[in-house]
């Protein structure tokens, strides 16, 4: 089985490195479409808990 992966990373204002990754199967009936992965990627935001 083949796979696919997408990773997004950036440096925060205070110098930390944060990332989001997707790993999935490719070439199968239930494959997550690239358009769906891109839509999710477009919603990735930095989150700072209120108690930090």
C-alpha positions in Angstrom: 0.0 0.0 0.0 1.3 3.5 -0.9 0.9 6.4 1.4 0.9 10.2 1.3 1.9 12.8 3.9 1.5 16.6 4.3 3.3 18.6 6.9 2.9 22.3 7.7 5.3 24.0 10.2 6.1 27.5 11.2 8.0 29.5 13.9 6.0 31.3 16.5 6.6 34.9 17.5 8.5 33.7 20.6 10.7 31.4 18.6 8.9 28.0 19.1 8.4 25.6 16.3 4.9 24.2 15.7 3.6 21.8 13.1 0.6 19.8 11.8 1.0 16.6 9.9 -1.4 14.3 8.0 -0.4 10.7 7.1 -2.8 8.6 5.1 -3.1 5.7 2.6 -3.0 6.4 -1.1 -4.7 4.5 -3.9 -7.4 3.0 -1.7 -11.2 3.4 -1.9 -11.3 5.5 1.3 -8.4 7.7 0.5 -8.8 11.2 1.9 -8.8 13.5 -1.2 -6.0 16.1 -1.5 -8.7 18.8 -1.6 -9.9 17.8 1.9 -6.3 17.8 3.3 -5.8 21.3 1.8 -9.1 22.5 3.3 -8.0 21.2 6.8 -4.6 22.7 6.3 -6.2 26.1 5.6 -7.8 26.0 9.1 -4.6 25.3 11.1 -4.0 28.1 13.6 -1.7 28.6 16.6 -3.5 28.0 19.9 -2.3 29.3 23.2 -4.3 27.9 26.2 -5.8 30.6 28.5 -3.9 29.3 31.5 -0.4 29.7 29.8 
